[in-house]
Amino acid sequence: MTARHRAMSRPGGDRKQWSEPPFWRLDQLRSALLGVTAPDREGIEHEFEGYVQRAGKANAVVFSCCYARLRVFADAQFLWRDRVDGQLGAHYDSPDLALLRRPWPTGTLANLLAWMEVDATYAGNSYWTVCDDEGRYGRDARGPGRRLTRLRPDWVTLVIDSASGDPYAIDARVVGLIFEPPSSGVGGVRTKPVLLMPDEVCHYSPIPDPAARFRGMSWLTPVLREIGADLAATEHKQKFFENGAALSTVVSLDKDVTPEQFAEFVQLFKAQHEGPRNAYKTLFFGGGADVTMRGVDLKNLDFKQVQGGGETRIAAAAGVHPVVVGLSEGLSGSSLNAGNYSAARRNVADGTLRHLWNEAGASLETLFPRPRPTAELLVDTRETAFVREDAKDIAQIQQTRATALRALIDAGWDPDAAVDYLRTDDLARLVGHHSGLFSVQLQPLGSGQGGNPSSGGGTA
């Protein structure tokens, strides 16, 4: 049986159905999210919609971190660069990249990158392929309406195989991707799974899953408890205000009050003094009632400090500095001065975005033919606002190199060899390329400017 046949032999009734996981009840989280797959299949391990609904859409910190990554990650261009002798050349374009810049009729490259970042955040993987208006996809999509299309990550399964058929063998690799959306029920026809070859799909997974071999992992997974704690703290604050902006109010009644009188008093008290609209109202009671306020006020609870630590851990998992996101712990003290913000911005650009851009370029390269064997699809950040300040550093480096180049040429080295040395940092590139001339003017000894050396070189 071939790898393609084995890939398509997946049972049709073993697909998980989504149910909202209770991962805001902390200890039940992992058991609710762990998925079970066959050894020759890899899909995402958690419920995609659970992460989206309860982490992304219900938690402001997660959304802010995701948006901070997204708005910078999407502000970039991709062009070809040739790598020769380990060194990268200049950027250049090709006609095939027109599809990248306009991936679908109303889409732009920024839209494509934004979707890739969203999928990577909530699923750890993002899958894209090519289709056309005639229903063809992958390499066969050459008709009108050719465009890039997103494969929702929880509907994609990686198929693993090896020459021996053992998915655990040392030569095991991904031999196909099965896209199997749930049945739409339109016309009573069940949606059929689609098999795509690895070279027909862009698979973007910037963080590898240590428990798997080929799939990626969401950066949300390690901080699920922090997300749950942040949601719990937010709910606690809401309950604080709903209950009259006090932790607890204890009302003691006289021992002679009947159960009927007690119930009537409780109902009247709740109606007149519970909830934020009744906060800070003066309490009036008849004889036999005593009111005691227990607990502390919201200031003493110091939610800012409690939640701030969790926010910082979430931002750290996202790879974005709290100063860049605008979280509470990045908005106090000296964190906002120009030097600290520049350092935070550089940390995000060099430590996070550079990696994401390189992974995205290598993944998208699968869908576009290389114009040259040495070509690589790499990011072009010359128009990216977030790293624009880095242009000053680049200019300083270029000025230093220009000064060194001038010194080498003045010392008699061949200009091309000097450029090659500065480009590769390999001193051996200068060997055998000296002109033998050492003067500043690089004139032969005894020669005069514009004159005959034998006559003294002077002019009248």
C-alpha positions as CSV (number, residue, x, y, z in Angstrom):
1,M,0.0,0.0,0.0
2,T,1.4,3.4,-1.0
3,A,1.8,6.4,1.3
4,R,-1.1,8.1,-0.4
5,H,-3.4,5.1,0.1
6,R,-2.4,4.8,3.7
7,A,-3.0,8.5,4.2
8,M,-6.5,8.2,2.8
9,S,-7.4,5.2,4.9
10,R,-8.2,7.3,7.9
11,P,-11.5,6.2,9.6
12,G,-14.3,8.7,9.1
13,G,-15.9,8.6,12.5
14,D,-13.0,9.3,14.8
15,R,-13.1,13.1,14.6
16,K,-13.4,15.0,17.8
17,Q,-16.4,17.3,18.3
18,W,-15.8,20.6,20.0
19,S,-17.1,21.3,23.5
20,E,-16.1,24.3,25.5
21,P,-13.2,23.1,27.8
22,P,-13.4,24.2,31.4
23,F,-9.8,25.5,31.4
24,W,-10.8,28.4,33.6
25,R,-11.2,25.9,36.4
26,L,-7.4,25.3,36.3
27,D,-6.9,21.8,37.6
28,Q,-9.3,20.3,35.0
29,L,-7.6,22.1,32.1
30,R,-5.1,19.6,30.8
31,S,-7.4,16.6,30.9
32,A,-10.0,18.5,28.9
33,L,-7.6,19.6,26.2
34,L,-5.3,16.6,25.5
35,G,-6.1,14.9,22.3
36,V,-5.4,11.3,21.4
37,T,-4.1,10.6,17.9
38,A,-2.8,7.5,16.0
39,P,1.0,7.2,15.8
40,D,0.9,8.0,12.1
41,R,-1.3,11.1,12.5
42,E,-0.6,14.4,14.1
43,G,-3.2,17.1,14.6
44,I,-3.3,19.9,17.1
45,E,-3.6,18.6,20.6
46,H,-6.2,21.0,22.0
47,E,-9.6,22.3,21.2
48,F,-9.0,25.2,18.8
49,E,-12.3,26.9,19.4
50,G,-11.8,26.6,23.2
51,Y,-8.6,28.6,22.9
52,V,-10.2,31.2,20.7
53,Q,-13.4,31.7,22.7
54,R,-12.1,31.5,26.2
55,A,-8.5,32.8,25.8
56,G,-8.5,35.2,22.8
57,K,-12.0,36.6,22.9
58,A,-12.6,36.6,26.7
59,N,-9.2,37.7,28.0
60,A,-7.9,41.2,27.3
61,V,-4.3,40.4,28.0
62,V,-4.1,37.5,25.6
63,F,-5.8,39.6,22.9
64,S,-3.5,42.5,23.5
65,C,-0.4,40.3,23.2
66,C,-1.7,38.6,20.1
67,Y,-2.6,42.0,18.5
68,A,0.8,43.4,19.4
69,R,2.5,40.6,17.6
70,L,0.1,40.7,14.7
71,R,0.3,44.4,13.9
72,V,4.1,44.3,13.6
73,F,4.4,40.8,12.1
74,A,2.0,41.8,9.3
75,D,3.9,45.0,8.4
76,A,6.5,43.4,6.3
77,Q,7.3,42.4,2.7
78,F,8.9,39.3,1.3
79,L,11.4,39.2,-1.6
80,W,13.9,36.8,-3.0
81,R,17.6,36.9,-2.0
82,D,20.4,34.7,-3.4
83,R,22.7,33.0,-0.9
84,V,26.1,32.5,-2.4
85,D,29.0,31.2,-0.3
86,G,26.8,31.6,2.7
87,Q,26.3,35.3,2.0
88,L,23.0,37.0,1.1
89,G,22.7,39.2,-1.9
90,A,20.3,42.0,-2.8
91,H,16.5,41.7,-2.7
92,Y,14.7,41.1,-6.0
93,D,11.2,40.3,-7.2
94,S,9.7,37.7,-9.4
95,P,6.3,37.5,-11.2
96,D,5.1,34.6,-9.0
97,L,5.2,36.8,-5.9
98,A,2.3,38.8,-7.3
99,L,0.1,36.1,-5.8
100,L,1.7,36.6,-2.4
101,R,1.1,40.4,-2.4
102,R,-2.6,39.8,-3.6
103,P,-3.3,36.3,-2.1
104,W,-7.1,36.6,-2.8
105,P,-9.2,39.2,-4.7
106,T,-9.7,41.5,-1.7
107,G,-6.7,40.4,0.4
108,T,-3.2,41.8,0.9
109,L,0.0,40.3,2.2
110,A,-0.7,42.0,5.5
111,N,-4.1,40.1,5.7
112,L,-2.3,36.8,4.9
113,L,0.3,37.4,7.6
114,A,-2.3,38.4,10.1
115,W,-4.2,35.1,9.6
116,M,-1.0,33.2,9.9
117,E,-0.2,34.9,13.2
118,V,-3.7,34.2,14.5
119,D,-3.6,30.5,13.6
120,A,-0.1,30.2,15.1
121,T,-1.3,31.8,18.4
122,Y,-4.4,29.7,18.9
123,A,-3.4,26.5,17.2
124,G,0.4,26.5,16.9
125,N,0.0,25.8,13.2
126,S,-1.1,27.6,10.1
127,Y,-1.9,25.9,6.8
128,W,-2.3,27.4,3.3
129,T,-2.6,26.1,-0.2
130,V,-3.6,27.3,-3.7
131,C,-7.0,26.8,-5.3
132,D,-8.9,28.2,-8.3
133,D,-12.5,28.9,-9.3
134,E,-12.8,25.5,-11.0
135,G,-12.5,23.6,-7.8
136,R,-8.9,22.5,-8.2
137,Y,-6.3,22.9,-5.5
138,G,-2.6,22.4,-4.9
139,R,-0.4,22.0,-7.9
140,D,-3.5,21.5,-10.1
141,A,-4.9,25.0,-9.4
142,R,-3.9,26.8,-12.6
143,G,-7.3,28.1,-13.7
144,P,-9.0,31.4,-13.3
145,G,-9.4,32.9,-9.8
146,R,-6.2,31.3,-8.6
147,R,-5.7,32.3,-5.0
148,L,-4.3,31.3,-1.6
149,T,-6.8,29.7,0.8
150,R,-6.6,29.0,4.5
151,L,-7.0,25.5,5.8
152,R,-8.4,25.8,9.3
153,P,-5.7,24.2,11.5
154,D,-8.0,22.0,13.6
155,W,-9.4,20.4,10.4
156,V,-5.9,19.4,9.2
157,T,-4.1,16.2,10.1
158,L,-0.5,15.4,9.3
159,V,0.1,11.9,7.9
160,I,3.4,10.3,8.8
161,D,5.0,7.4,7.0
162,S,8.4,5.8,6.3
163,A,9.9,3.3,3.8
164,S,9.1,0.5,6.2
165,G,5.6,1.7,7.0
166,D,6.6,2.3,10.7
167,P,5.7,5.9,11.7
168,Y,8.3,5.7,14.5
169,A,11.1,4.8,12.1
170,I,14.1,7.1,11.9
171,D,13.3,8.0,8.3
172,A,9.6,8.9,9.1
173,R,8.4,12.0,7.5
174,V,5.2,13.9,6.6
175,V,3.9,12.3,3.4
176,G,0.5,14.1,3.2
177,L,-1.9,16.4,4.9
178,I,-5.6,15.5,5.2
179,F,-8.0,18.4,5.3
180,E,-11.3,17.3,6.7
181,P,-13.9,19.9,7.6
182,P,-17.1,19.0,9.4
183,S,-20.0,18.1,7.1
184,S,-22.0,21.2,6.1
185,G,-25.2,19.2,5.5
186,V,-25.9,21.2,2.4
187,G,-27.8,18.9,-0.1
188,G,-27.4,16.0,2.2
189,V,-23.8,15.4,1.0
190,R,-21.1,14.6,3.5
191,T,-17.9,16.7,3.1
192,K,-15.2,14.5,1.7
193,P,-11.6,14.7,3.1
194,V,-9.0,16.1,0.8
195,L,-5.4,14.8,0.6
196,L,-2.6,17.3,-0.1
197,M,1.1,16.6,-0.6
198,P,3.6,18.4,1.6
199,D,4.9,20.5,-1.3
200,E,1.4,21.8,-2.0
201,V,0.9,23.3,1.5
202,C,2.5,26.1,3.4
203,H,2.8,24.8,7.0
204,Y,3.8,27.6,9.4
205,S,4.6,26.4,12.9
206,P,7.1,28.8,14.6
207,I,7.1,27.0,18.0
208,P,7.8,23.2,17.7
209,D,5.7,20.9,20.0
210,P,8.2,19.0,22.2
211,A,5.7,16.1,22.5
212,A,5.3,15.7,18.7
213,R,7.6,15.5,15.7
214,F,6.1,17.7,13.0
215,R,3.4,19.9,14.5
216,G,3.7,23.2,16.2
217,M,2.6,24.4,19.7
218,S,0.6,27.4,20.7
219,W,2.4,29.9,22.9
220,L,-0.8,30.0,25.0
221,T,-0.4,26.4,26.2
222,P,2.4,27.1,28.9
223,V,0.4,30.0,30.4
224,L,-3.1,28.5,30.6
225,R,-3.0,28.7,34.4
226,E,-2.0,32.4,34.3
227,I,-4.9,33.0,31.8
228,G,-7.3,31.2,34.1
229,A,-6.1,33.1,37.1
230,D,-6.4,36.4,35.3
231,L,-10.0,35.5,34.3
232,A,-10.8,34.5,37.9
233,A,-9.4,37.8,39.2
234,T,-11.4,39.8,36.7
235,E,-14.5,37.9,37.7
236,H,-13.7,38.5,41.4
237,K,-13.5,42.3,40.7
238,Q,-16.8,42.1,38.9
239,K,-18.4,40.3,41.9
240,F,-16.9,42.9,44.2
241,F,-18.7,45.7,42.5
242,E,-21.9,43.7,42.1
243,N,-22.1,43.2,45.8
244,G,-22.0,46.8,46.8
245,A,-18.3,47.4,46.4
246,A,-17.5,45.5,49.7
247,L,-16.3,42.0,50.3
248,S,-19.0,41.1,52.7
249,T,-21.7,42.7,54.9
250,V,-22.9,40.9,58.0
251,V,-26.3,41.8,59.4
252,S,-27.2,40.4,62.8
253,L,-30.9,40.3,63.9
254,D,-32.4,40.0,67.3
255,K,-32.9,36.4,68.6
256,D,-36.6,36.9,68.8
257,V,-37.1,37.5,65.1
258,T,-39.3,34.9,63.5
259,P,-38.2,33.0,60.4
260,E,-40.9,34.8,58.4
261,Q,-39.6,38.2,59.5
262,F,-36.0,37.1,58.8
263,A,-36.9,36.1,55.2
264,E,-38.8,39.3,54.6
265,F,-35.9,41.3,56.0
266,V,-33.3,39.5,53.8
267,Q,-35.4,40.0,50.6
268,L,-35.9,43.7,51.4
269,F,-32.2,44.2,52.2
270,K,-31.1,42.6,48.9
271,A,-33.5,44.7,46.9
272,Q,-32.3,48.0,48.4
273,H,-28.6,47.5,49.1
274,E,-27.1,44.9,46.7
275,G,-25.5,45.7,43.4
276,P,-23.3,48.6,42.1
277,R,-26.3,51.0,41.9
278,N,-26.9,50.7,45.6
279,A,-23.3,51.0,46.6
280,Y,-22.5,53.6,49.3
281,K,-26.1,54.1,50.3
282,T,-26.8,54.8,53.9
283,L,-28.3,51.8,55.8
284,F,-31.2,52.4,58.1
285,F,-32.5,49.6,60.4
286,G,-35.0,49.3,63.2
287,G,-34.2,48.0,66.6
288,G,-32.5,44.6,66.9
289,A,-30.5,44.8,63.7
290,D,-26.7,45.2,63.8
291,V,-24.5,45.7,60.6
292,T,-20.8,44.8,60.4
293,M,-18.6,45.3,57.4
294,R,-16.0,42.5,56.9
295,G,-13.0,42.4,54.6
296,V,-11.1,45.1,52.9
297,D,-11.8,47.6,50.1
298,L,-10.6,47.3,46.5
299,K,-7.5,49.4,47.1
300,N,-6.3,47.1,49.8
301,L,-6.9,44.1,47.6
302,D,-4.3,45.5,45.1
303,F,-5.6,43.8,42.0
304,K,-3.0,45.7,40.0
305,Q,-0.1,43.9,41.7
306,V,-1.9,40.5,41.7
307,Q,-2.8,40.6,38.1
308,G,0.3,42.4,36.9
309,G,2.6,39.4,37.5
310,G,0.3,37.1,35.5
311,E,0.1,39.7,32.7
312,T,3.9,39.7,32.5
313,R,4.2,36.0,32.3
314,I,1.6,35.9,29.5
315,A,3.5,38.6,27.6
316,A,6.8,36.7,28.1
317,A,5.2,33.6,26.6
318,A,4.1,35.7,23.7
319,G,7.6,37.0,23.2
320,V,6.5,40.7,23.5
321,H,7.7,43.1,26.2
322,P,5.0,44.5,28.5
323,V,6.2,48.0,27.5
324,V,5.3,47.3,23.9
325,V,2.0,45.7,24.7
326,G,1.1,48.5,27.2
327,L,0.5,46.2,30.2
328,S,0.4,47.6,33.7
329,E,3.9,46.5,34.7
330,G,5.3,48.3,31.7
331,L,3.6,51.6,32.4
332,S,5.2,52.6,35.6
333,G,8.5,54.0,36.8
334,S,11.3,54.4,34.3
335,S,9.9,51.8,31.9
336,L,8.5,54.5,29.6
337,N,11.6,56.5,29.1
338,A,13.0,56.5,25.6
339,G,16.0,54.3,26.3
340,N,13.9,51.5,28.0
341,Y,11.3,51.6,25.2
342,S,14.0,51.3,22.5
343,A,15.5,48.4,24.3
344,A,12.1,46.7,24.7
345,R,11.4,47.3,21.0
346,R,14.7,45.9,20.0
347,N,14.1,42.8,22.2
348,V,10.8,42.1,20.4
349,A,12.2,42.8,16.9
350,D,15.4,40.8,17.3
351,G,14.2,38.1,19.6
352,T,10.7,37.4,18.4
353,L,9.8,39.0,15.1
354,R,13.0,38.0,13.3
355,H,12.4,34.4,14.1
356,L,8.7,34.6,13.0
357,W,9.6,36.3,9.7
358,N,12.2,33.8,8.9
359,E,9.8,30.9,9.6
360,A,7.1,32.5,7.6
361,G,9.4,33.1,4.6
362,A,10.6,29.5,4.6
363,S,7.0,28.2,4.9
364,L,5.6,30.4,2.1
365,E,8.5,29.5,-0.1
366,T,6.8,26.1,-0.7
367,L,4.0,27.6,-2.7
368,F,6.2,29.7,-5.1
369,P,8.8,28.4,-7.5
370,R,12.3,29.6,-6.9
371,P,13.5,31.9,-9.7
372,R,17.1,30.6,-9.1
373,P,18.5,27.6,-7.3
374,T,20.2,29.8,-4.7
375,A,17.1,31.9,-4.0
376,E,15.5,32.2,-0.6
377,L,12.2,33.9,0.3
378,L,13.2,36.3,3.0
379,V,11.6,39.3,4.8
380,D,12.2,42.8,3.6
381,T,11.8,45.2,6.6
382,R,13.0,48.4,4.9
383,E,9.4,49.8,5.1
384,T,8.5,48.3,8.4
385,A,7.8,51.1,10.9
386,F,8.6,49.1,14.0
387,V,12.2,48.5,13.0
388,R,12.7,51.9,11.3
389,E,15.0,53.1,14.1
390,D,17.3,50.3,13.3
391,A,18.2,52.1,10.1
392,K,20.4,54.4,12.2
393,D,22.4,51.5,13.4
394,I,22.7,50.1,9.9
395,A,23.9,53.5,8.6
396,Q,26.6,53.6,11.3
397,I,27.8,50.1,10.4
398,Q,27.9,51.1,6.7
399,Q,29.9,54.2,7.6
400,T,32.4,52.0,9.6
401,R,32.8,49.6,6.7
402,A,33.2,52.5,4.2
403,T,36.0,53.9,6.3
404,A,37.7,50.5,6.5
405,L,37.3,50.1,2.7
406,R,38.9,53.4,2.1
407,A,41.8,52.5,4.4
408,L,42.4,49.2,2.6
409,I,42.4,50.8,-0.9
410,D,44.7,53.6,0.3
411,A,47.0,50.9,1.6
412,G,47.2,49.4,-1.9
413,W,44.8,46.5,-1.8
414,D,42.6,45.7,-4.8
415,P,39.2,47.3,-4.3
416,D,37.2,44.2,-5.2
417,A,39.3,42.0,-2.8
418,A,38.8,44.6,-0.1
419,V,35.0,44.5,-0.6
420,D,35.1,40.7,-0.5
421,Y,37.0,40.7,2.7
422,L,34.6,43.1,4.4
423,R,31.6,41.1,3.2
424,T,32.9,37.8,4.4
425,D,35.2,38.8,7.3
426,D,37.7,36.4,5.9
427,L,41.2,38.0,5.9
428,A,42.4,35.3,3.4
429,R,40.4,37.0,0.7
430,L,43.1,39.6,0.5
431,V,46.0,37.2,-0.1
432,G,47.6,37.8,-3.5
433,H,45.6,41.0,-4.2
434,H,48.0,43.7,-3.2
435,S,49.1,46.2,-5.9
436,G,52.6,46.6,-4.5
437,L,52.0,50.3,-4.2
438,F,52.1,51.9,-0.7
439,S,52.0,55.7,-1.1
440,V,48.7,57.6,-0.6
441,Q,48.6,58.4,-4.3
442,L,49.6,54.9,-5.2
443,Q,52.2,56.1,-7.6
444,P,55.3,54.2,-8.5
445,L,58.4,55.3,-6.6
446,G,60.2,58.2,-8.4
447,S,57.3,59.1,-10.7
448,G,55.9,62.6,-10.8
449,Q,52.3,63.6,-11.4
450,G,51.7,64.2,-15.0
451,G,55.4,64.2,-15.9
452,N,58.3,62.0,-17.0
453,P,60.0,60.2,-14.2
454,S,63.4,60.6,-15.8
455,S,63.1,64.3,-16.1
456,G,62.2,64.9,-12.5
457,G,58.4,65.0,-13.1
458,G,58.2,68.8,-12.9
459,T,56.2,71.1,-15.2
460,A,57.2,74.5,-16.2
